[in-house]
Amino acid sequence: MLDTTDRRAAETAKTETLPAATITGPQALLFAASVGVIVTNLFAPQTLVGLIGPSLGAGAASVGLVAMATLLGYAAGLFFLVPMADLAENRALILRMLLTAALAAAVAAFAPTIAALLIVLFILGAACSAIQILVPIAASMAPPGEAGRVIGDVMSGLMVGILLARPLASFIADAWGWRAFYGLSAAALVLLVCVLAATMPRRRPPVQSSYGALIASLFDLLRREPVLRGRALTAALVMAAFSLFWTAVALRLAQPPFGLGQRGIALFALVGAGGAVVTPLFGRAGDHGWTRPATIFCHLVLMAALALAAWAGSFQSGASWQPLVLMGAGAVLLDIGVTGDQTLGRRAINLLRPEARGRLNGLFVGIFFIGGAIGSLLAGIAWAWGGWPDVCAIGAGFGLAALLVDWIGGPE
């Protein structure tokens, strides 16, 4: 049986205006690489907190604020900037946002205090919400019936960027310090602006409205679209578990029996990048009408991953290879569960209302990044309160909550 969103897509196909051009392989690769470069700024703080906190005088309990600031800014950008994609010409909007991100990253490299850094990271996160304008453009250029494949392909770049952000930041910080990461990120964003300015097609949305009316319509969209509510809720829950794990795992890996330094933690983070290879598979599963069982599978995998991570963290002495292998397996499974849920969710909401893709994506991703910000904040609190067991227990609780949403018929 087809999913609800598939039926709705078939009904709206007659009225949707086809894009001027169908996306090509090189264009899809460009979109994937672009979102991968941008998203590194959102997750790098998760592995840099151990260096940023002491260098700027932040305590252990407040270290989660560093990882939270960028994610919270990103959520704000999704609610208040991304809806402009339904109003303004998309190419110009993206370029302006990326130039702002480059400037914010450059300022972050010289931030003198923790308060100043938190402010500039919030701005950086808001500007990086340009990602969610690129993804709908790619979806609008997909051939009929292949939206899941295109979104999955672009999402693979996004997830590679998310998963490589931590090891990349760790390697750079190990060699030149944490400030160097933001300096190099600013340079990469400027280069990306030049490439996109020369290659990205223009896209002017059909909506004729005001910015105020668009923002006011967000609540109405959320109220009228049960698929959006369900998918955003489960995405927020799994993103909370994801951020919780990756913010705290660097602290656990620095302790016995692992005893990893910044370079070792970077190598460990590379293991998690293996989860990104399954992204296109989940997109194709959605195209075949398997959204609901695939979603349940993702949430079960996430809970198993946290249980495996808790077991790995229970080792206190002896050889480190066995718990390290277990922790690595847990990281891969966790990333598979999160990647699958988000890919299926993006596909579902991009099939709802073609004329409101910018706002739908802004709502969906904004809500699940609020979950990510909450997870990052809880990581510092849980670590200071009960250590690694509490971190894993809270993460598994998020997975269980997502399963309950599945059970009552949330995501379709």
C-alpha positions in Angstrom: 0.0 0.0 0.0 1.3 3.4 -0.9 2.1 5.9 1.9 -0.3 8.9 2.5 2.3 11.2 1.1 2.7 9.2 -2.0 -1.0 9.4 -2.7 -1.0 13.1 -2.1 2.0 13.5 -4.4 0.0 11.8 -7.2 -2.9 14.0 -6.6 -0.9 17.2 -6.7 1.3 16.2 -9.6 -1.2 17.6 -12.1 -1.1 21.1 -10.6 2.6 21.3 -9.8 4.6 23.4 -12.2 7.5 21.4 -13.4 11.0 22.8 -13.0 12.7 24.3 -16.0 15.4 21.7 -15.9 15.8 18.2 -14.5 18.7 17.8 -12.1 21.8 16.1 -13.6 24.4 13.9 -11.9 27.0 16.7 -11.6 24.4 19.1 -10.2 23.3 16.5 -7.6 27.0 16.1 -6.7 27.4 19.8 -6.4 24.4 20.1 -4.1 25.6 17.2 -2.0 29.1 18.7 -1.7 27.7 22.1 -0.9 25.5 21.0 2.0 28.4 18.8 3.3 30.7 21.8 3.5 28.2 24.0 5.1 27.0 21.5 7.7 30.4 20.9 9.2 30.0 24.2 11.1 27.0 22.8 13.0 28.6 19.7 14.4 32.3 20.6 14.8 31.7 22.1 18.3 30.7 18.7 19.6 34.2 17.4 19.3 35.9 20.8 20.1 34.1 21.4 23.5 37.0 19.7 25.4 39.4 22.4 24.0 37.1 25.4 23.7 35.7 25.1 27.3 39.1 25.3 29.2 40.6 27.8 26.8 37.7 30.3 27.5 37.1 29.3 31.1 33.8 27.4 30.7 32.9 24.8 33.3 32.1 21.1 32.6 28.3 21.6 33.1 28.1 24.5 30.7 30.3 23.0 28.0 27.2 21.8 26.2 26.3 25.4 25.6 29.1 25.6 23.0 27.5 22.7 21.0 24.0 24.0 21.6 24.6 27.6 20.3 25.1 26.8 16.7 22.3 24.3 16.6 19.9 26.8 18.2 21.0 29.5 15.7 20.4 27.0 12.9 16.8 26.3 14.2 16.2 30.1 14.3 17.4 30.5 10.8 15.1 27.7 9.7 12.1 29.4 11.2 12.8 32.9 10.1 15.2 32.8 7.1 14.4 29.6 5.2 10.7 30.6 4.6 12.1 33.4 2.5 12.9 30.7 -0.1 9.1 30.8 -0.9 9.3 34.5 -1.6 12.8 35.6 -2.8 14.9 34.4 -5.7 16.7 31.4 -4.2 20.2 31.7 -5.7 20.7 35.3 -4.4 19.3 34.4 -1.0 21.7 31.4 -0.6 24.8 33.5 -1.6 24.0 36.2 0.9 23.5 33.7 3.7 26.7 31.9 2.9 28.7 35.2 2.9 27.2 35.9 6.3 28.3 32.5 7.5 31.8 33.0 6.2 32.0 36.3 8.1 30.7 34.7 11.3 33.2 31.9 11.1 36.0 34.3 10.7 34.9 36.2 13.8 34.6 33.0 15.8 38.3 32.3 15.1 39.1 35.4 17.2 36.4 35.3 19.9 37.9 36.5 23.2 35.3 35.1 25.6 32.8 32.3 25.9 29.9 34.8 25.7 31.2 36.3 22.5 31.8 32.9 21.0 28.2 31.8 21.8 26.8 34.9 20.1 28.8 34.5 16.9 28.1 30.7 16.8 24.4 31.4 17.0 24.7 33.8 14.0 26.8 31.2 12.1 24.2 28.5 12.7 21.4 30.8 11.5 23.3 31.6 8.2 24.0 27.9 7.7 20.3 27.2 7.3 20.9 27.9 3.6 21.3 24.2 3.5 17.5 23.9 3.7 17.1 26.1 0.7 19.4 24.0 -1.4 17.6 20.7 -0.6 14.2 21.9 -1.8 15.8 23.2 -5.0 17.2 19.8 -5.7 13.8 18.1 -4.9 12.0 20.5 -7.3 14.4 19.4 -10.1 13.9 15.7 -9.5 12.2 13.6 -12.3 8.7 12.4 -11.5 8.7 9.6 -9.0 12.4 10.0 -8.1 12.2 12.7 -5.4 13.3 10.1 -2.8 16.4 9.2 -4.8 17.4 12.8 -5.4 16.9 13.8 -1.8 18.7 10.7 -0.6 21.7 11.5 -2.9 21.9 15.1 -1.6 21.3 13.9 1.9 24.3 11.6 1.6 26.4 14.7 1.2 24.7 16.3 4.2 25.3 13.2 6.4 28.9 12.8 5.3 29.4 16.4 6.2 27.8 15.9 9.6 29.8 12.8 10.3 33.1 14.1 9.0 32.7 17.4 10.9 33.9 16.0 14.1 37.1 14.1 12.9 38.0 17.0 10.6 37.6 19.5 13.4 39.6 17.3 15.7 42.5 16.9 13.3 42.7 20.6 12.6 42.5 21.4 16.3 45.2 18.8 17.1 47.5 20.5 14.6 46.8 24.2 15.0 44.2 24.7 17.8 40.4 25.0 17.7 40.4 28.5 16.3 42.1 27.3 13.1 39.0 25.2 12.3 36.8 28.4 12.1 39.4 30.2 10.0 39.6 27.4 7.5 35.8 27.1 7.5 35.5 30.8 6.6 37.8 30.3 3.6 35.9 27.2 2.5 32.6 29.1 2.6 34.0 31.9 0.5 35.2 29.4 -2.1 31.8 27.7 -2.0 30.1 31.1 -2.7 32.3 31.5 -5.8 31.4 28.1 -7.1 27.7 28.4 -6.5 27.5 31.9 -8.0 29.0 30.5 -11.2 27.0 27.2 -11.5 23.7 27.3 -9.5 20.5 27.9 -11.5 18.2 30.7 -10.5 14.9 29.8 -8.9 12.1 32.3 -8.3 9.2 30.8 -6.3 5.6 31.3 -7.6 4.3 32.6 -4.2 3.2 36.2 -4.2 3.0 37.2 -0.6 4.8 39.2 2.1 7.4 38.0 4.5 5.1 38.6 7.5 2.3 36.5 5.9 4.8 33.7 5.2 6.0 33.6 8.8 2.4 33.7 10.0 1.5 30.7 7.7 4.1 28.5 9.5 1.7 27.7 12.4 -1.1 27.0 9.9 1.1 24.6 8.0 2.0 22.8 11.2 -1.6 22.6 12.2 -2.9 21.3 8.9 -0.2 18.8 8.1 -0.2 15.7 10.4 2.6 14.1 8.4 4.8 17.2 9.0 4.0 17.0 12.8 4.8 13.3 13.1 7.9 13.4 11.0 9.3 16.5 12.7 8.6 15.0 16.2 10.4 11.8 15.5 13.3 13.6 13.8 13.6 15.9 16.9 13.8 12.9 19.2 16.4 11.0 17.2 18.4 14.2 16.7 18.4 14.8 20.4 19.9 11.3 20.9 22.4 11.9 18.2 23.7 15.2 19.6 23.7 13.8 23.2 25.9 10.9 22.1 28.4 12.8 20.0 28.8 15.7 22.5 29.5 13.3 25.4 31.4 10.5 23.7 34.6 12.6 23.3 34.6 13.0 27.1 34.2 9.3 27.6 36.8 8.3 25.1 39.4 10.4 26.9 39.0 8.3 30.0 40.2 4.7 30.8 40.2 2.2 29.2 40.2 4.2 26.0 42.6 7.0 26.9 42.2 8.7 23.5 43.7 12.1 22.7 42.3 14.6 20.2 43.7 12.7 17.3 42.4 9.3 18.5 38.9 10.8 19.0 39.1 12.2 15.5 39.9 8.7 14.1 37.0 7.3 16.1 34.6 9.9 14.7 35.6 8.7 11.2 34.0 5.3 12.0 30.6 6.9 12.4 30.8 8.3 8.8 30.2 4.8 7.6 26.5 5.3 8.5 26.1 7.8 5.6 26.4 5.1 2.9 22.9 3.9 3.7 21.2 7.3 3.1 20.2 6.7 -0.6 18.8 3.2 0.4 16.3 4.9 2.7 15.3 7.3 0.0 14.6 4.5 -2.3 12.7 2.6 0.4 10.4 5.6 0.6 9.9 5.6 -3.2 8.8 2.0 -2.9 6.2 2.8 -0.2 8.1 1.3 2.7 8.3 4.5 4.8 6.6 3.3 7.9 8.4 -0.1 8.4 11.7 1.6 7.5 11.1 4.3 10.1 10.3 1.8 12.9 13.5 -0.1 11.9 15.5 3.1 12.3 14.2 3.7 15.8 14.9 0.1 16.9 18.4 0.4 15.5 19.0 3.7 17.5 17.9 2.1 20.7 20.2 -0.9 20.1 23.1 1.5 19.4 22.7 3.2 22.7 22.6 -0.1 24.6 25.8 -1.2 22.8 27.4 2.1 23.7 26.4 1.8 27.3 28.0 -1.7 27.4 31.2 -0.4 25.8 31.4 2.4 28.3 31.0 0.0 31.3 34.6 -1.2 30.8 36.9 0.5 33.2 40.2 -1.4 32.8 42.0 -4.0 30.6 42.6 -3.9 26.9 40.9 -1.0 25.1 40.3 -2.7 21.8 37.2 -4.6 22.7 35.2 -1.7 24.2 36.5 0.5 21.4 35.1 -1.8 18.8 31.8 -2.0 20.6 31.6 1.8 20.9 32.5 2.1 17.2 29.7 -0.3 16.3 27.3 1.6 18.4 28.3 4.9 16.7 27.7 3.4 13.2 24.3 2.0 14.2 23.3 5.3 15.8 24.2 7.2 12.7 22.3 4.7 10.5 19.1 5.1 12.6 19.3 8.9 12.6 20.2 9.1 8.9 17.3 6.8 7.9 14.7 8.7 9.9 15.8 12.1 8.5 15.9 10.9 4.9 12.5 9.4 5.1 11.2 12.5 6.8 12.6 14.9 4.2 11.1 12.8 1.4 7.7 12.8 3.1 7.5 16.5 3.7 8.8 17.5 0.3 5.9 15.6 -1.3 3.2 17.6 0.7 2.9 21.0 -0.9 5.3 22.0 -3.7 4.4 25.7 -3.4 5.5 25.7 0.3 8.7 23.6 0.2 10.8 26.3 1.8 8.4 26.7 4.8 7.9 23.0 5.1 11.6 22.3 5.2 12.2 25.2 7.6 9.6 23.8 10.0 10.7 20.2 9.7 14.4 20.8 10.2 13.9 23.7 12.7 12.0 21.4 15.0 14.4 18.6 14.8 17.4 20.9 15.4 15.7 22.2 18.5 15.8 18.5 19.5 19.5 18.5 18.7 20.1 21.6 20.8 18.3 20.0 23.7 20.4 16.9 23.3 23.7 18.9 23.3 22.6 20.8 26.4 21.6 17.6 28.2 24.9 16.0 27.4 26.8 18.4 29.7 24.2 18.0 32.4 24.0 14.2 32.2 27.8 13.9 32.1 28.2 16.1 35.2 25.4 14.3 37.0 25.9 10.6 36.3 28.5 10.1 33.6 28.3 7.9 30.6 25.5 5.6 31.9 23.1 8.5 32.2 24.0 9.8 28.8 23.1 6.5 27.2 20.0 6.0 29.2 18.6 9.4 28.2 19.5 8.8 24.5 17.7 5.4 24.6 14.7 7.2 26.2 14.6 9.5 23.1 14.6 6.4 20.9 11.8 4.8 22.9 9.7 8.0 22.6 10.2 7.9 18.8 8.9 4.3 18.8 5.8 5.4 20.7 5.1 8.0 18.1 5.4 5.2 15.5 3.0 3.1 17.5 0.3 5.7 17.7 0.6 6.3 13.9 2.8 9.4 13.8 5.0 9.4 10.7 3.7 8.1 7.4 
